[in-house]
Amino acid sequence: MRCQTCGDETSPRLNECANCHTPLGQPPVTPGMTTYRVGGLGLAAAVAVGVAAVLYLIVALVPVAGAAMAGRAARNRSADLLLGAVGVEVLLALIFGAAYVTAAVLVIIWTWRARKNIDAFPGALPSLGAGWAIAGWLVPFANLVVPARVMANIARDSLWRRRTPALVVGWWLAWLVFSLGERLVSRIDEREYARLVDTPRTDAEFQEYVAFYQGALGRHLVPMLACLIAAVSFVVLVRRISTAQQQRIDRAAPAWPVAPGWSGPGWPVGQPTPPPQPALPPQPALTPQSVTAPSPQVQAVPTVASPPTTGGSGGTIGA
């Protein structure tokens, strides 16, 4: 007997498939349960996360340009160049903020749909309800643990694992380092920037700006690396989970009848194509004579009818 989910041979000694853990005799998706297509949404979420990560790397490298402009301002004794560096940093931060919010919305929607899908997978063992796929990101302190647990559920039941994949652990640790580290670095930057004079005039005051940007660059290195690791790990997870769930849902879709010998859409995935059926002999074309003539297998039987009456002279009936 083959498993309907993964197609592997199953053993009667086990209650479930040894590969995908689907209970024996169960379909890939429980009939009547609602499922959601996550392929397109997963791709959009992955692209948004990648764009947001690239923008953060650019924002984190702004101190390089800031240090160069501060050194130039010190040589020219021009505070306007310092204002230009601040303007570039603010503009890039706004663009990154918009990309971050967009990615967050897509990630939450994708997480909720992927979590709802595993409710329809026989053999799945989720430990948290689907509502935590949304609330887990928004509730303070819970957002330090719950999203990782939800993702671990999704990954295990979508990728046929009994243990949480190491990629989930690496993604969440990198995300925590980035999220907490970026907040800490931002507060340090704000405190250090507040100590600078608004309009530098002496060489020492200009050098303080140069030292500030150089220190900010060093402080952002750890969040930058964590952001890169978290983004790459999450994109890989989303693509793998989306592909696995979509294949399982498609495998459970009803098969429509197709022409003999043609393995096109509508034939179950992984099933052998039926052999071509022998063609029927050609039938003779119908003609008016063949329609009106009696069948050669049936002999014509004369019908019984009343004999014709001969009319009498001078009248009709009873004459």
KEKE-3310 file (N, C-alpha, C; in steps of 0.2 Angstrom, whole numbers, plus 5000, padded with zeros to 4 digits):
npx = (5004:5003:5007:4996:5000:5015:5018:5026:5030:5021:5021:5012:5014:5015:5007:5007:5014:5031:5039:5032:5023:5009:4994:4990:4980:4974:4970:4980:4975:4963:4946:4935:4940:4947:4959:4973:4981:4998:5009:5011:5010:5020:5031:5030:5031:5044:5052:5049:5055:5068:5071:5069:5079:5090:5089:5091:5104:5110:5106:5113:5125:5127:5134:5147:5147:5143:5155:5164:5159:5159:5172:5176:5169:5175:5188:5184:5177:5163:5147:5136:5138:5137:5123:5118:5122:5115:5102:5102:5103:5090:5081:5084:5081:5067:5062:5067:5058:5046:5047:5049:5037:5029:5034:5032:5018:5015:5022:5016:5003:5006:5011:5000:4991:4999:4999:4986:4984:4990:4982:4973:4980:4982:4989:4997:5004:5001:5005:5000:4987:4979:4977:4988:4998:4996:4994:5005:5016:5013:5010:5017:5033:5028:5031:5044:5045:5034:5032:5042:5039:5027:5032:5040:5031:5024:5035:5039:5027:5025:5036:5038:5044:5049:5056:5061:5067:5084:5086:5076:5079:5091:5087:5078:5086:5095:5086:5082:5094:5096:5084:5084:5097:5097:5089:5095:5107:5102:5097:5109:5116:5107:5109:5123:5123:5116:5125:5133:5138:5127:5130:5145:5161:5175:5190:5191:5177:5172:5179:5173:5161:5166:5171:5160:5152:5161:5161:5148:5147:5154:5146:5135:5139:5136:5122:5120:5125:5118:5105:5106:5108:5096:5087:5091:5089:5075:5069:5073:5066:5053:5051:5054:5043:5032:5032:5031:5019:5010:5012:5007:4994:4990:4991:4980:4970:4955:4955:4952:4943:4953:4959:4963:4979:4985:4995:4991:4986:4975:4977:4981:4996:5011:5005:5004:5002:4987:4986:4985:4968:4961:4956:4940:4931:4928:4913:4900:4894:4878:4865:4851:4844:4849:4843:4829:4827:4823:4831:4844:4844:4832:4817:4804:4788:4772:4759:4743:4728:4712:4702:4699:4684:4671:4662:4645:4632:4626:4627:4635:4640:4631:4623)
npy = (4994:5011:5027:5041:5053:5055:5045:5034:5017:5009:5002:4988:4986:4998:5013:5024:5033:5031:5041:5053:5054:5053:5047:5029:5026:5038:5053:5066:5078:5083:5079:5092:5102:5119:5125:5135:5144:5146:5149:5160:5171:5168:5170:5184:5188:5184:5191:5204:5204:5202:5214:5224:5220:5223:5237:5240:5237:5247:5258:5256:5257:5270:5279:5278:5286:5298:5300:5303:5315:5322:5324:5331:5342:5347:5351:5361:5369:5370:5369:5365:5354:5344:5344:5339:5326:5321:5323:5314:5302:5302:5301:5289:5281:5283:5277:5264:5261:5260:5249:5240:5239:5234:5222:5216:5215:5206:5195:5191:5188:5177:5168:5165:5159:5148:5142:5139:5130:5118:5113:5105:5095:5078:5069:5080:5089:5102:5114:5126:5138:5144:5158:5163:5165:5178:5186:5182:5190:5203:5204:5211:5204:5191:5191:5187:5174:5166:5168:5160:5147:5145:5145:5134:5124:5125:5122:5109:5101:5103:5100:5087:5083:5077:5084:5100:5110:5114:5126:5134:5137:5144:5155:5162:5165:5174:5183:5188:5194:5204:5212:5216:5221:5231:5240:5243:5249:5260:5268:5271:5278:5289:5295:5298:5307:5317:5323:5331:5347:5359:5367:5366:5374:5374:5365:5354:5352:5348:5336:5328:5325:5317:5306:5302:5296:5286:5278:5274:5266:5255:5250:5246:5234:5221:5220:5222:5210:5200:5203:5200:5186:5182:5186:5179:5166:5166:5168:5156:5147:5150:5148:5134:5129:5134:5128:5114:5113:5118:5107:5097:5100:5101:5088:5082:5087:5084:5073:5076:5067:5062:5061:5044:5038:5051:5061:5073:5089:5085:5071:5061:5066:5057:5045:5031:5032:5027:5013:5015:5013:5001:5005:5008:4999:5007:5014:5012:5025:5033:5032:5038:5027:5017:5020:5019:5007:4990:4981:4969:4959:4957:4950:4956:4957:4954:4966:4966:4970:4978:4971:4980:4988:4986:4997:4999:5001:5017:5022:5023:5018:5005:5004)
npz = (5000:4996:5002:5002:5002:5001:4992:4996:5000:5012:5029:5036:5049:5055:5060:5053:5039:5036:5031:5028:5039:5038:5043:5040:5026:5025:5016:5007:5011:5022:5018:5015:5023:5023:5013:5008:4995:4994:4987:4978:4987:4996:4988:4986:4999:5002:4993:4997:5010:5007:5000:5010:5019:5011:5010:5024:5026:5018:5025:5037:5032:5030:5039:5034:5023:5030:5039:5029:5024:5035:5038:5026:5029:5040:5035:5026:5034:5035:5040:5033:5025:5035:5038:5026:5026:5037:5031:5021:5028:5035:5025:5019:5030:5031:5019:5021:5032:5026:5018:5027:5035:5024:5021:5034:5035:5024:5028:5040:5035:5026:5036:5043:5034:5030:5042:5044:5034:5039:5048:5040:5036:5038:5051:5056:5069:5077:5090:5094:5091:5076:5077:5084:5075:5070:5082:5089:5084:5088:5101:5115:5122:5121:5107:5107:5107:5103:5088:5083:5088:5081:5068:5069:5070:5058:5049:5053:5050:5037:5030:5033:5046:5062:5071:5075:5061:5059:5052:5056:5069:5067:5060:5069:5080:5074:5070:5082:5087:5078:5079:5093:5094:5084:5090:5102:5097:5090:5100:5107:5097:5096:5109:5108:5097:5102:5111:5103:5096:5089:5079:5073:5075:5078:5075:5083:5086:5074:5072:5082:5076:5065:5073:5078:5068:5063:5075:5075:5063:5067:5077:5071:5064:5069:5070:5056:5051:5057:5052:5038:5039:5045:5035:5024:5029:5032:5019:5012:5020:5018:5005:5004:5012:5006:4993:4997:5004:4993:4984:4991:4993:4979:4976:4982:4975:4965:4952:4935:4921:4907:4890:4884:4886:4888:4898:4905:4913:4927:4928:4942:4952:4951:4948:4937:4919:4911:4900:4882:4875:4864:4847:4841:4828:4812:4809:4797:4786:4788:4776:4767:4761:4770:4781:4780:4775:4780:4794:4790:4799:4804:4799:4787:4793:4788:4790:4799:4792:4790:4777:4761:4758:4746:4738:4737:4725:4723:4736:4752:4767:4774:4763)
capx = (5000:5007:5005:4993:5004:5021:5019:5031:5027:5019:5021:5006:5016:5015:5000:5008:5019:5037:5042:5028:5019:5002:4991:4988:4974:4972:4972:4985:4972:4957:4941:4930:4944:4949:4966:4975:4987:5003:5015:5012:5010:5026:5036:5029:5034:5051:5055:5048:5060:5075:5071:5069:5086:5095:5088:5094:5111:5112:5105:5118:5132:5127:5140:5153:5146:5143:5161:5168:5156:5161:5179:5176:5166:5181:5193:5181:5174:5156:5142:5131:5139:5134:5116:5117:5123:5109:5096:5102:5101:5083:5077:5084:5077:5060:5061:5067:5053:5040:5048:5049:5030:5026:5037:5029:5011:5015:5025:5010:4997:5008:5012:4993:4989:5003:4997:4979:4984:4992:4976:4970:4985:4982:4995:5000:5003:5002:5004:4997:4981:4981:4977:4995:5002:4996:4995:5012:5020:5010:5009:5024:5036:5026:5034:5051:5045:5028:5033:5047:5035:5022:5036:5042:5025:5023:5040:5039:5021:5025:5042:5038:5049:5047:5060:5062:5073:5089:5086:5071:5082:5096:5083:5075:5092:5098:5081:5082:5100:5095:5079:5086:5103:5096:5086:5100:5112:5099:5097:5116:5117:5103:5112:5129:5122:5113:5130:5137:5136:5122:5134:5152:5165:5182:5192:5189:5170:5171:5182:5168:5156:5169:5172:5153:5150:5165:5158:5141:5148:5156:5141:5130:5141:5133:5115:5120:5127:5112:5099:5108:5107:5089:5083:5092:5086:5068:5067:5074:5061:5046:5051:5053:5037:5027:5032:5029:5012:5007:5012:5002:4987:4988:4990:4974:4964:4951:4957:4946:4945:4957:4959:4967:4986:4988:4996:4991:4982:4969:4979:4985:5003:5014:5002:5006:4997:4984:4988:4980:4963:4960:4951:4934:4931:4924:4906:4898:4890:4871:4862:4843:4842:4850:4839:4822:4827:4823:4837:4845:4843:4825:4813:4798:4782:4766:4754:4736:4724:4705:4702:4695:4677:4669:4656:4639:4629:4621:4627:4641:4639:4624:4619)
capy = (5000:5017:5033:5045:5060:5056:5040:5029:5011:5009:4995:4987:4986:5005:5017:5030:5033:5032:5046:5060:5053:5053:5040:5025:5026:5045:5057:5071:5084:5081:5082:5097:5107:5124:5126:5142:5144:5150:5150:5167:5175:5167:5173:5191:5190:5183:5197:5210:5203:5203:5222:5227:5218:5227:5244:5241:5237:5253:5263:5254:5259:5278:5282:5278:5293:5303:5301:5306:5321:5326:5326:5336:5349:5350:5354:5367:5373:5371:5364:5363:5347:5339:5344:5335:5319:5320:5323:5307:5297:5302:5299:5282:5278:5283:5272:5257:5260:5258:5242:5235:5238:5230:5215:5213:5213:5200:5189:5189:5185:5171:5164:5163:5155:5142:5138:5136:5124:5112:5110:5101:5089:5072:5068:5086:5090:5109:5115:5133:5139:5149:5165:5165:5167:5185:5189:5181:5195:5209:5205:5212:5199:5185:5191:5185:5166:5163:5167:5154:5141:5144:5143:5127:5120:5125:5118:5101:5097:5104:5097:5080:5082:5076:5089:5107:5110:5119:5133:5138:5140:5149:5161:5165:5168:5179:5189:5192:5198:5210:5216:5219:5224:5237:5245:5246:5253:5266:5272:5273:5283:5295:5298:5301:5313:5323:5327:5335:5354:5359:5371:5366:5379:5373:5358:5348:5350:5344:5330:5325:5322:5312:5301:5299:5292:5280:5274:5272:5261:5249:5248:5243:5228:5215:5220:5220:5203:5196:5205:5196:5179:5181:5187:5173:5160:5166:5167:5149:5143:5152:5145:5127:5127:5135:5123:5108:5114:5118:5101:5092:5102:5099:5081:5080:5090:5079:5072:5076:5062:5064:5056:5039:5039:5057:5062:5080:5091:5081:5065:5062:5066:5051:5039:5029:5034:5021:5011:5017:5008:4999:5010:5005:4999:5012:5013:5014:5031:5032:5035:5038:5020:5012:5022:5017:4999:4986:4978:4963:4953:4957:4949:4960:4953:4958:4968:4964:4976:4976:4971:4985:4986:4988:5002:4997:5007:5022:5024:5022:5013:5002:5005)
capz = (5000:4995:5005:4997:5003:4998:4987:4998:5002:5019:5032:5040:5056:5058:5060:5049:5034:5040:5028:5029:5045:5037:5045:5035:5023:5025:5010:5009:5014:5025:5014:5018:5026:5019:5012:5005:4991:4998:4983:4976:4993:4999:4984:4987:5006:5002:4989:5002:5016:5004:4999:5017:5021:5007:5012:5030:5025:5015:5030:5041:5029:5029:5043:5030:5019:5035:5041:5024:5023:5041:5037:5021:5032:5044:5031:5023:5040:5032:5043:5028:5023:5040:5037:5020:5029:5041:5027:5017:5033:5037:5019:5018:5035:5029:5014:5024:5036:5022:5015:5033:5036:5019:5022:5040:5033:5020:5032:5044:5031:5024:5041:5045:5029:5031:5049:5043:5030:5042:5051:5035:5034:5042:5055:5058:5077:5079:5097:5095:5087:5070:5079:5086:5069:5070:5088:5091:5081:5090:5108:5118:5126:5117:5101:5108:5107:5099:5081:5082:5089:5075:5062:5070:5069:5051:5046:5054:5047:5030:5027:5036:5051:5069:5075:5072:5057:5061:5049:5060:5075:5065:5058:5075:5084:5070:5070:5089:5088:5074:5082:5099:5093:5081:5095:5106:5093:5088:5106:5108:5092:5098:5114:5106:5093:5106:5114:5098:5096:5084:5073:5074:5072:5078:5072:5088:5086:5068:5073:5085:5071:5062:5077:5079:5062:5064:5080:5073:5059:5071:5081:5066:5061:5072:5067:5049:5049:5059:5047:5032:5041:5046:5029:5019:5032:5031:5012:5011:5024:5015:4998:5005:5015:5001:4988:5000:5005:4987:4981:4995:4991:4972:4975:4985:4971:4962:4945:4930:4916:4902:4885:4885:4884:4889:4905:4906:4920:4928:4930:4948:4952:4953:4946:4930:4914:4909:4893:4877:4873:4857:4844:4839:4821:4809:4807:4790:4786:4787:4770:4767:4760:4775:4787:4778:4773:4786:4796:4787:4804:4806:4793:4787:4794:4785:4795:4798:4791:4787:4769:4759:4756:4740:4739:4733:4720:4725:4743:4756:4773:4774:4757)
cpx = (5004:5003:5002:4996:5010:5023:5024:5027:5026:5020:5015:5007:5016:5008:5001:5013:5026:5041:5038:5024:5012:4999:4989:4981:4971:4974:4977:4981:4965:4951:4937:4934:4947:4956:4967:4981:4992:5009:5016:5013:5017:5032:5036:5033:5042:5055:5054:5054:5067:5076:5072:5076:5091:5095:5091:5101:5114:5111:5111:5125:5132:5132:5146:5153:5146:5150:5165:5165:5158:5168:5180:5174:5171:5186:5190:5178:5167:5152:5137:5132:5137:5127:5114:5118:5117:5103:5096:5100:5094:5079:5078:5081:5070:5058:5062:5061:5047:5041:5047:5042:5027:5028:5033:5022:5011:5017:5019:5005:5000:5009:5005:4990:4992:5001:4990:4979:4986:4987:4972:4974:4984:4989:4999:4999:5005:5001:5001:4992:4984:4981:4984:4999:5001:4997:5002:5017:5019:5010:5016:5026:5034:5030:5041:5051:5040:5029:5037:5043:5030:5026:5038:5037:5024:5028:5040:5033:5021:5031:5043:5044:5046:5051:5060:5068:5078:5089:5081:5075:5087:5092:5081:5081:5094:5093:5081:5088:5099:5090:5081:5092:5102:5093:5091:5105:5108:5098:5104:5118:5113:5107:5119:5128:5120:5119:5134:5134:5132:5126:5141:5156:5173:5183:5190:5181:5168:5173:5177:5163:5159:5170:5165:5151:5155:5163:5152:5142:5150:5151:5136:5132:5137:5126:5115:5121:5120:5106:5100:5106:5100:5085:5084:5089:5078:5066:5068:5068:5054:5046:5050:5046:5031:5026:5030:5022:5008:5007:5007:4995:4985:4987:4984:4968:4961:4954:4951:4948:4949:4957:4964:4974:4989:4989:4996:4988:4976:4971:4983:4992:5006:5011:5003:5000:4994:4986:4983:4975:4963:4955:4946:4934:4927:4917:4904:4893:4883:4869:4854:4841:4843:4846:4832:4822:4827:4830:4838:4844:4836:4821:4806:4792:4776:4761:4747:4732:4717:4705:4697:4688:4675:4663:4651:4636:4625:4622:4634:4640:4632:4620:4618)
cpy = (5006:5023:5038:5052:5060:5050:5034:5023:5011:5002:4994:4987:4993:5008:5023:5029:5035:5038:5053:5060:5054:5047:5036:5026:5033:5049:5063:5077:5081:5084:5087:5103:5112:5125:5133:5141:5149:5152:5157:5172:5174:5170:5181:5193:5189:5189:5203:5210:5205:5211:5225:5226:5222:5234:5245:5241:5243:5258:5262:5257:5267:5281:5282:5285:5299:5305:5305:5313:5326:5328:5331:5343:5351:5353:5361:5372:5375:5366:5362:5356:5342:5339:5339:5328:5317:5319:5316:5301:5296:5300:5292:5278:5277:5277:5265:5256:5257:5251:5238:5234:5233:5223:5212:5211:5206:5194:5186:5185:5178:5166:5161:5158:5148:5138:5135:5130:5117:5109:5105:5095:5084:5070:5074:5087:5097:5110:5122:5134:5144:5156:5168:5167:5174:5188:5188:5187:5202:5210:5205:5206:5192:5185:5189:5177:5164:5163:5161:5148:5140:5142:5136:5122:5119:5121:5111:5098:5098:5101:5090:5079:5081:5081:5095:5108:5116:5126:5137:5141:5145:5156:5165:5168:5174:5185:5192:5196:5204:5214:5219:5223:5231:5242:5248:5251:5260:5271:5275:5279:5290:5299:5301:5307:5319:5327:5331:5342:5354:5362:5371:5371:5378:5366:5352:5347:5346:5337:5325:5321:5316:5306:5298:5294:5286:5275:5270:5266:5255:5246:5244:5236:5222:5215:5219:5213:5199:5197:5201:5189:5178:5181:5181:5167:5160:5165:5159:5145:5144:5148:5137:5125:5128:5130:5116:5108:5114:5111:5096:5094:5100:5092:5078:5083:5084:5079:5072:5071:5066:5059:5051:5040:5046:5059:5070:5082:5087:5074:5065:5062:5060:5045:5037:5030:5027:5019:5013:5011:5007:5003:5005:5004:5004:5010:5015:5020:5029:5036:5034:5031:5016:5014:5019:5010:4996:4983:4971:4957:4952:4956:4953:4956:4957:4960:4966:4970:4974:4976:4977:4983:4989:4992:4999:5003:5011:5024:5022:5016:5011:5002:4998)
cpz = (5000:4999:5000:4997:4999:4993:4990:5000:5010:5022:5036:5047:5059:5056:5055:5044:5038:5037:5030:5036:5044:5039:5039:5032:5023:5019:5012:5012:5016:5021:5018:5021:5021:5019:5008:5001:4993:4993:4981:4982:4996:4995:4985:4994:5006:4998:4994:5008:5013:5002:5005:5020:5018:5009:5019:5030:5022:5021:5035:5039:5028:5033:5039:5026:5024:5038:5035:5023:5029:5041:5032:5025:5037:5041:5028:5028:5037:5036:5039:5026:5028:5039:5031:5022:5033:5036:5023:5022:5034:5031:5018:5024:5034:5024:5017:5029:5032:5020:5021:5035:5031:5020:5028:5038:5029:5024:5037:5041:5029:5030:5043:5040:5029:5037:5048:5039:5034:5046:5046:5033:5039:5045:5057:5066:5079:5087:5099:5089:5081:5072:5081:5081:5068:5076:5091:5089:5085:5098:5111:5123:5123:5110:5101:5107:5103:5092:5079:5083:5083:5069:5063:5068:5061:5047:5047:5050:5040:5027:5030:5040:5058:5073:5071:5067:5060:5058:5052:5066:5073:5063:5064:5079:5080:5070:5077:5090:5084:5077:5088:5098:5089:5085:5099:5103:5091:5094:5108:5103:5094:5104:5112:5102:5097:5110:5109:5098:5089:5078:5075:5071:5073:5075:5077:5087:5079:5068:5077:5081:5067:5066:5078:5074:5062:5069:5078:5068:5062:5075:5077:5063:5063:5069:5060:5047:5051:5055:5041:5033:5041:5040:5025:5022:5031:5024:5010:5014:5020:5008:4999:5007:5010:4996:4991:5001:4998:4984:4984:4993:4984:4972:4978:4980:4967:4954:4940:4924:4910:4896:4886:4882:4885:4896:4906:4912:4921:4930:4937:4948:4954:4951:4939:4925:4912:4902:4888:4875:4866:4853:4841:4831:4818:4808:4801:4791:4785:4780:4771:4766:4766:4781:4786:4777:4780:4787:4793:4792:4806:4799:4793:4788:4792:4791:4794:4798:4789:4780:4767:4757:4750:4740:4734:4729:4724:4732:4746:4761:4773:4768:4754)
residu = (MET:ARG:CYS:GLN:THR:CYS:GLY:ASP:GLU:THR:SER:PRO:ARG:LEU:ASN:GLU:CYS:ALA:ASN:CYS:HIS:THR:PRO:LEU:GLY:GLN:PRO:PRO:VAL:THR:PRO:GLY:MET:THR:THR:TYR:ARG:VAL:GLY:GLY:LEU:GLY:LEU:ALA:ALA:ALA:VAL:ALA:VAL:GLY:VAL:ALA:ALA:VAL:LEU:TYR:LEU:ILE:VAL:ALA:LEU:VAL:PRO:VAL:ALA:GLY:ALA:ALA:MET:ALA:GLY:ARG:ALA:ALA:ARG:ASN:ARG:SER:ALA:ASP:LEU:LEU:LEU:GLY:ALA:VAL:GLY:VAL:GLU:VAL:LEU:LEU:ALA:LEU:ILE:PHE:GLY:ALA:ALA:TYR:VAL:THR:ALA:ALA:VAL:LEU:VAL:ILE:ILE:TRP:THR:TRP:ARG:ALA:ARG:LYS:ASN:ILE:ASP:ALA:PHE:PRO:GLY:ALA:LEU:PRO:SER:LEU:GLY:ALA:GLY:TRP:ALA:ILE:ALA:GLY:TRP:LEU:VAL:PRO:PHE:ALA:ASN:LEU:VAL:VAL:PRO:ALA:ARG:VAL:MET:ALA:ASN:ILE:ALA:ARG:ASP:SER:LEU:TRP:ARG:ARG:ARG:THR:PRO:ALA:LEU:VAL:VAL:GLY:TRP:TRP:LEU:ALA:TRP:LEU:VAL:PHE:SER:LEU:GLY:GLU:ARG:LEU:VAL:SER:ARG:ILE:ASP:GLU:ARG:GLU:TYR:ALA:ARG:LEU:VAL:ASP:THR:PRO:ARG:THR:ASP:ALA:GLU:PHE:GLN:GLU:TYR:VAL:ALA:PHE:TYR:GLN:GLY:ALA:LEU:GLY:ARG:HIS:LEU:VAL:PRO:MET:LEU:ALA:CYS:LEU:ILE:ALA:ALA:VAL:SER:PHE:VAL:VAL:LEU:VAL:ARG:ARG:ILE:SER:THR:ALA:GLN:GLN:GLN:ARG:ILE:ASP:ARG:ALA:ALA:PRO:ALA:TRP:PRO:VAL:ALA:PRO:GLY:TRP:SER:GLY:PRO:GLY:TRP:PRO:VAL:GLY:GLN:PRO:THR:PRO:PRO:PRO:GLN:PRO:ALA:LEU:PRO:PRO:GLN:PRO:ALA:LEU:THR:PRO:GLN:SER:VAL:THR:ALA:PRO:SER:PRO:GLN:VAL:GLN:ALA:VAL:PRO:THR:VAL:ALA:SER:PRO:PRO:THR:THR:GLY:GLY:SER:GLY:GLY:THR:ILE:GLY:ALA)
# end
